[in-house]
Amino acid sequence: MHKQLLAVGITAALAGCSLAPDYQRPDVETINAWTPAEQQAAVMPLGWEAVFNDAALQQLIKLGLDSNKDLQIALLNVDLYRKQYQIQRADLLPSLTLDGGGTRSATSAFSGDSSIASAYSVTAGMTSYELDLFGKVRNLKDEALETYLAQEQTRRSTQLTIIANIATAYLTWVADTEQLVLAQENLKIEDDNYRLVTLRYDQGIDSSMVQAQAQASYEDMLVTLSQYQRLVDQDRYALVLLLGTELPEGFTPDESLEDVKIATVGAGLPSTLLNQRPDILAAEHTLRAANANIGVARAALFPSISLTANAGTQSSELSGLFDSGSGAWSFAPSISLPIFNSGALRRNVEVAEIENKIAVKQYEQAVQSAFTDVSDALTALTGYASELENQNRALKSYQRYFDLADLRYQSGVDSMLTRLDAQGSLVSSQQASITARLALYQAQIDLYRALGGGWDQGLNKTGAGTLMEGHYSDQSGETRISNTDIHREQ
């Protein structure tokens, strides 16, 4: 009889209903949307190696993904939530135990006689298994699963941010180093100018104003040199902090920004790609977890039925422990029905529903922020590309202006003041060109991050990466599971 009741109870638990609302992805009002170009090929994801295809930069990113402390903390958090999910999932099945024991005791009577009693037992049992009639345990499992998946997406977001930050720090270091080299070259020129003007002043050829102008230009370049020397040192320290370790021995950065290779992520991409952004995926998993929590709170309003059962053998002789007639069993179902605390339980349901509404708004906010990020990055990319093109044309003009001023000065047609003015304009234009190229690269990095990683229409000359949709690689190169790999039990 007890076996039949146990079978019926387990069947009822497996077929138990869920009180969680049916999940529906919220419809989000689109703001700051971009207009994608007509798709000409299948959209495929690019790994970061395909976007940041510069050898020196790749070396640093790989090092950072191995050593960065923020990413290591994120990985540990993922492992923590994975274990918590596994613990919660285990509650769906009965907990079985096997116990064995024996006692031997002696008693004495007033007559002086004594007796010795023995008892041996072996028992297999199921301890306090809750019948999931209203989906409480299953919703707790779903909540733990979605929380784990949200944490995994947070790890992806952390990794994406670290890759982008390392690229930004490296490019800034290269740009400031290029500015430092430019300042050193111009300081030598200013020093030669000052020496020449001083000689001509001593010979009565140039005026004291010309000499003062040449000295001022020399002192200004000394200030610029010290500024960029400080920035280069600070850039290196910031990069090492991001990496979480020292630079590789013998590491040689690119000499100029023009030498750095960064692929441009295609701009004509569908807005559905934003569904792959880790922050949006994390927000949706958080929303799913809040949805499941409503089911947990609602189930607490209903009776909770638990089963405790065991069966085994008992005997006063160890040799007769498994003989016929030594069997023993017990079956102890229990029921808990909320009565006087139902008001608090209803408030718990209301709290869970409010938390779900908050999660909906957070998801909507994440989607709208994603559209704004992409729109800003696309606008910046177009604007900085035009700015760099115009700046390069201006640089050619200033170079020609300086060459003519230098020729006229050498020929005695113009004074040194005109040459110094032309040289100062040329130096400013050279510095502006480096700054404009750095801004363009930063816009490319921002677009990579805004899209949740690199995406291509299949037309990029660098080729698509090896990653497939729904998967991604961690810092060790191992493909980690994503939400598409985990079967959700309905």
C-alpha positions in Angstrom: 0.0 0.0 0.0 2.7 2.5 0.9 4.5 1.8 -2.3 1.4 2.7 -4.3 1.0 5.9 -2.4 4.7 6.8 -2.9 4.3 6.1 -6.7 1.2 8.2 -6.9 2.9 11.1 -5.0 5.9 11.1 -7.2 3.7 11.0 -10.3 1.7 14.0 -9.0 4.9 15.9 -8.3 6.2 15.4 -11.8 2.9 16.5 -13.3 2.5 19.4 -10.9 1.4 22.8 -12.3 3.3 26.0 -12.3 1.9 29.2 -10.9 4.5 31.4 -12.6 3.1 33.7 -15.4 3.7 32.7 -19.0 6.9 34.6 -20.0 6.5 37.1 -22.8 9.4 39.2 -24.0 8.5 42.9 -23.5 7.9 45.1 -26.6 10.3 48.0 -26.3 9.8 51.3 -27.9 12.8 51.9 -30.2 14.7 55.2 -29.7 17.8 56.4 -31.5 17.6 53.5 -34.0 19.9 53.4 -36.9 18.9 52.5 -40.5 20.7 49.3 -41.6 21.8 48.8 -45.2 20.2 46.1 -47.3 21.6 42.7 -46.3 23.7 41.1 -49.0 25.1 38.2 -47.1 24.5 36.2 -43.9 25.4 38.1 -40.8 28.1 36.3 -38.8 29.9 37.1 -35.6 33.6 38.1 -35.5 35.9 37.0 -32.7 37.9 39.8 -31.2 41.0 38.4 -32.9 39.4 39.3 -36.3 38.6 42.8 -35.2 41.8 43.6 -33.4 44.1 41.9 -35.9 47.3 43.7 -34.8 49.9 41.2 -33.5 51.1 43.4 -30.6 47.6 44.3 -29.5 46.4 40.6 -29.7 49.3 39.7 -27.5 48.2 42.2 -24.8 44.5 41.2 -25.0 45.3 37.5 -24.6 47.5 38.4 -21.6 44.8 40.5 -20.1 42.1 37.8 -20.5 44.4 35.5 -18.6 45.4 37.9 -15.8 42.8 40.6 -15.4 41.4 40.5 -11.8 37.9 41.8 -12.7 37.5 39.0 -15.2 38.8 36.4 -12.7 36.2 37.6 -10.2 33.5 37.4 -12.9 34.5 33.8 -13.7 34.4 32.9 -10.0 30.9 34.4 -9.7 29.8 32.3 -12.7 31.1 29.2 -11.0 29.3 30.2 -7.8 25.9 30.6 -9.4 26.4 27.5 -11.5 26.9 25.5 -8.3 23.9 27.1 -6.7 21.8 26.2 -9.7 23.0 22.6 -9.5 22.0 22.5 -5.8 18.6 23.9 -6.5 18.0 21.5 -9.4 18.9 18.5 -7.1 15.8 19.3 -5.0 13.6 18.1 -7.9 14.6 14.5 -7.0 14.2 12.6 -3.8 17.2 12.4 -1.4 18.0 8.8 -0.7 20.1 7.6 2.2 21.4 4.2 3.3 22.0 3.8 7.0 23.4 0.8 9.0 24.0 0.5 12.7 24.1 -1.8 15.7 23.8 -1.6 19.5 24.8 -4.0 22.2 23.9 -3.3 25.9 24.0 -5.2 29.2 21.4 -4.9 32.1 21.7 -6.1 35.7 18.9 -7.2 38.1 18.7 -7.1 41.9 19.0 -10.8 42.0 22.4 -10.5 40.4 21.4 -11.9 37.1 22.4 -9.9 34.0 21.4 -9.9 30.3 22.9 -8.7 27.1 20.7 -7.4 24.3 21.8 -6.7 20.7 20.1 -4.9 17.8 21.3 -4.5 14.2 19.6 -2.7 11.4 20.1 -1.6 7.7 17.7 1.0 6.4 17.3 2.8 3.0 15.1 5.9 3.2 13.8 9.0 1.5 14.1 12.1 3.7 11.5 15.0 3.5 10.9 15.0 -0.2 8.5 17.8 -1.1 5.8 17.0 -3.7 6.0 19.8 -6.2 2.2 20.0 -6.7 2.2 23.8 -7.4 5.6 24.2 -9.1 7.4 25.8 -6.2 10.5 23.6 -6.4 10.6 23.8 -10.2 10.2 27.6 -10.2 13.0 27.8 -7.7 15.1 25.8 -10.1 14.2 28.0 -13.0 15.0 31.1 -11.0 18.4 29.7 -10.1 19.0 28.8 -13.8 18.1 32.2 -15.1 20.3 33.9 -12.4 23.2 31.7 -13.4 22.7 32.6 -17.1 22.4 36.3 -16.2 25.7 36.0 -14.3 27.3 34.3 -17.4 26.2 37.2 -19.5 27.7 39.6 -17.0 31.0 37.7 -17.4 30.7 38.2 -21.1 30.0 41.9 -20.6 33.1 42.1 -18.4 35.2 40.3 -20.9 34.0 42.6 -23.7 34.7 45.7 -21.6 38.2 44.4 -20.8 39.0 43.8 -24.4 37.8 47.3 -25.4 39.6 48.9 -22.5 42.9 47.2 -23.3 42.6 48.2 -26.9 41.9 51.8 -25.9 44.8 51.9 -23.3 47.2 50.5 -25.9 46.2 52.9 -28.6 46.4 55.8 -26.2 49.9 54.6 -25.2 51.0 54.4 -28.9 49.5 57.8 -29.7 51.2 59.5 -26.8 54.5 57.8 -27.6 54.1 59.1 -31.2 53.5 62.5 -29.8 56.6 62.2 -27.6 58.7 61.2 -30.6 57.3 64.2 -32.5 58.1 66.5 -29.6 61.7 65.2 -29.5 62.2 65.8 -33.2 60.7 69.3 -33.0 62.7 70.1 -29.9 65.9 69.4 -31.9 64.6 71.7 -34.7 63.8 74.4 -32.2 67.2 74.1 -30.6 68.9 74.4 -34.0 66.7 77.4 -34.7 67.5 79.1 -31.5 71.2 78.6 -32.0 71.1 79.9 -35.5 69.0 83.0 -34.5 71.4 83.7 -31.6 74.4 83.5 -33.9 72.6 85.9 -36.4 71.7 88.2 -33.5 75.3 88.3 -32.3 76.3 89.3 -35.9 73.6 92.0 -36.0 71.5 90.2 -38.7 68.4 89.3 -36.6 66.7 91.5 -34.0 66.2 90.7 -30.4 62.5 90.1 -31.1 63.4 87.3 -33.4 65.7 85.8 -30.9 63.1 86.1 -28.1 60.5 84.4 -30.4 63.0 81.5 -31.2 63.7 81.1 -27.5 60.0 81.0 -26.6 59.3 78.4 -29.2 62.2 76.3 -27.8 60.9 76.6 -24.2 57.3 75.7 -25.3 58.6 72.6 -26.9 60.4 71.6 -23.7 57.0 71.9 -21.9 55.3 69.8 -24.6 58.1 67.2 -24.3 57.8 66.9 -20.5 53.9 66.6 -20.8 54.1 63.7 -23.2 56.8 62.0 -21.3 54.5 62.0 -18.3 51.6 60.8 -20.3 53.5 57.9 -21.8 54.6 56.7 -18.4 51.0 57.0 -17.0 49.7 55.2 -20.1 52.0 52.3 -19.5 51.1 52.1 -15.8 47.3 52.1 -16.7 47.8 49.4 -19.3 49.7 47.2 -16.8 46.9 47.6 -14.3 44.4 46.6 -16.9 46.4 43.5 -17.8 46.8 42.5 -14.2 50.5 41.7 -14.8 53.7 43.3 -16.2 54.2 43.6 -20.0 55.8 40.6 -21.6 59.6 40.7 -21.7 60.8 42.3 -24.9 57.4 43.5 -25.8 57.6 46.1 -28.6 54.5 48.3 -29.3 53.7 49.7 -32.7 55.7 52.9 -33.5 52.7 54.8 -34.7 48.9 54.6 -34.9 49.1 54.1 -38.7 50.9 50.8 -38.0 48.0 49.5 -35.8 45.6 47.2 -37.6 41.9 47.3 -36.5 39.2 46.0 -38.7 36.1 48.2 -39.1 32.9 46.5 -38.0 30.3 46.7 -40.7 27.7 49.4 -40.1 24.8 48.0 -42.2 23.7 45.5 -39.7 20.1 44.6 -38.5 18.9 45.8 -35.2 18.1 42.2 -34.1 21.9 41.8 -33.5 21.4 43.8 -30.3 19.7 40.7 -28.9 23.2 39.2 -28.7 24.5 42.0 -26.5 25.5 40.5 -23.1 23.9 43.3 -21.1 20.5 42.8 -22.9 20.7 39.0 -22.5 21.6 39.5 -18.8 18.6 41.8 -18.3 16.3 39.3 -20.0 17.6 36.4 -17.8 17.0 38.6 -14.8 13.5 39.2 -16.0 12.9 35.5 -16.4 14.2 34.8 -12.9 11.8 37.5 -11.5 9.0 35.8 -13.5 9.8 32.4 -11.9 10.0 34.0 -8.5 6.3 35.0 -8.8 5.5 31.3 -9.2 7.5 30.6 -6.0 5.7 33.2 -4.0 2.2 32.1 -5.3 3.0 28.4 -4.5 3.7 29.4 -0.9 0.0 30.2 -0.5 -0.9 26.6 -1.0 -0.3 23.5 1.1 3.2 21.9 1.2 3.3 18.1 1.3 6.4 16.3 2.2 7.2 12.6 2.3 9.5 10.6 4.5 9.8 6.9 4.0 12.3 4.1 4.7 12.5 0.4 4.5 15.1 -2.1 5.7 15.8 -5.0 8.1 16.2 -5.3 11.8 17.5 -8.3 13.9 18.9 -9.1 17.3 21.5 -11.3 15.6 23.9 -10.0 13.0 23.8 -13.3 11.2 20.0 -13.1 10.9 19.9 -9.5 9.6 18.8 -10.4 6.1 16.7 -13.5 7.0 13.0 -13.6 6.2 10.7 -11.9 8.7 13.3 -9.3 9.6 11.9 -6.5 7.4 10.7 -3.2 8.6 9.4 0.0 7.0 7.8 3.3 7.8 6.0 5.9 5.7 5.3 9.4 7.2 3.7 12.0 4.9 3.2 15.5 6.3 1.3 18.5 5.2 1.8 22.2 6.0 -1.0 24.6 5.4 -0.6 28.4 5.9 -3.4 29.9 7.9 -2.4 32.9 10.1 0.5 34.1 8.0 -1.3 34.1 4.7 -1.4 37.9 4.7 2.4 38.0 4.7 2.5 35.4 2.0 0.2 37.5 -0.2 2.5 40.5 0.4 5.4 38.3 -0.8 3.5 37.7 -4.0 2.9 41.4 -4.5 6.6 42.1 -3.8 7.6 39.5 -6.4 5.2 41.1 -9.0 6.7 44.5 -8.3 10.2 43.1 -8.7 9.1 41.6 -12.0 7.9 45.1 -13.2 11.2 46.5 -12.2 13.0 43.8 -14.2 10.8 44.7 -17.2 11.8 48.4 -17.0 15.5 47.4 -16.6 15.2 45.3 -19.7 13.6 48.1 -21.7 16.3 50.5 -20.5 19.0 48.1 -21.6 17.5 47.8 -25.1 17.1 51.5 -25.5 20.6 52.2 -24.2 21.9 49.7 -26.7 20.3 51.5 -29.6 21.8 54.8 -28.3 25.2 53.3 -28.0 25.2 52.0 -31.6 23.8 55.3 -32.9 26.5 57.3 -31.0 29.2 55.0 -32.2 28.1 55.1 -35.9 27.8 58.9 -35.7 31.3 59.2 -34.2 32.8 56.8 -36.7 31.5 58.8 -39.6 32.4 62.1 -38.1 35.9 61.2 -37.0 36.6 59.5 -40.4 35.7 62.8 -42.1 37.7 64.8 -39.6 40.8 62.7 -40.1 40.5 63.0 -43.8 40.3 66.8 -43.6 43.0 67.0 -41.0 45.4 65.0 -43.3 44.7 67.5 -46.1 45.4 70.4 -43.7 48.6 68.7 -42.7 49.8 68.7 -46.3 49.0 72.4 -46.6 50.9 73.3 -43.4 53.8 71.2 -44.6 53.8 73.1 -47.9 53.5 76.4 -46.0 56.5 75.5 -43.8 58.6 74.4 -46.8 57.9 77.7 -48.6 58.6 79.8 -45.4 61.8 77.9 -44.8 62.9 78.5 -48.4 62.1 82.2 -48.3 64.0 82.5 -45.0 67.0 80.7 -46.4 66.9 83.0 -49.4 66.7 86.1 -47.2 63.2 87.1 -48.5 61.3 86.7 -45.2 62.3 87.0 -41.5 62.8 84.1 -39.1 59.4 85.1 -37.5 57.5 83.8 -40.5 59.4 80.6 -40.5 58.8 80.1 -36.8 55.1 80.7 -37.3 54.9 78.2 -40.1 56.8 75.7 -38.0 54.5 76.1 -35.0 51.4 75.6 -37.3 52.9 72.5 -38.8 53.6 71.0 -35.3 50.1 71.7 -34.2 48.7 70.1 -37.3 50.9 67.0 -36.8 49.7 66.7 -33.3 46.0 67.1 -34.4 46.4 64.4 -37.0 47.6 61.9 -34.3 44.7 63.0 -32.0 42.1 62.6 -34.9 43.4 59.1 -35.8 43.1 58.1 -32.1 39.6 59.4 -31.9 38.7 57.4 -35.1 40.1 54.2 -33.6 38.2 54.8 -30.4 35.0 55.1 -32.3 35.7 51.8 -34.0 36.2 50.2 -30.5 33.0 51.8 -29.2 31.1 50.4 -32.2 32.6 46.9 -31.5 31.5 47.2 -27.9 28.0 48.6 -28.7 27.2 45.7 -31.0 28.2 43.3 -28.2 31.2 42.1 -30.2 32.3 42.3 -33.8 29.7 41.5 -36.5 30.1 41.2 -40.2 27.9 40.8 -43.3 30.3 38.3 -44.8 31.8 41.1 -46.9 34.7 42.1 -44.5 38.1 41.5 -46.1 39.5 40.2 -42.9 36.9 37.3 -43.0 34.5 36.2 -40.5 35.7 34.7 -37.2 35.4 31.1 -36.1 32.6 31.8 -33.5 29.1 30.7 -34.1 25.9 32.5 -33.0 25.1 31.7 -29.4 28.6 30.7 -28.5 31.7 32.6 -27.4 35.2 31.9 -26.3 36.6 32.7 -22.9 40.1 33.7 -22.0 41.4 30.1 -22.2 40.0 29.6 -25.7 37.5 27.1 -24.4 34.0 27.4 -25.8 31.6 28.0 -22.8 28.0 27.1 -22.9 25.4 29.7 -23.5 21.7 29.9 -23.0 21.1 28.0 -26.3 22.9 25.0 -24.9 20.9 24.5 -21.7 17.6 22.6 -22.1 14.8 24.3 -20.2 12.4 21.8 -18.8 8.8 22.9 -19.4 
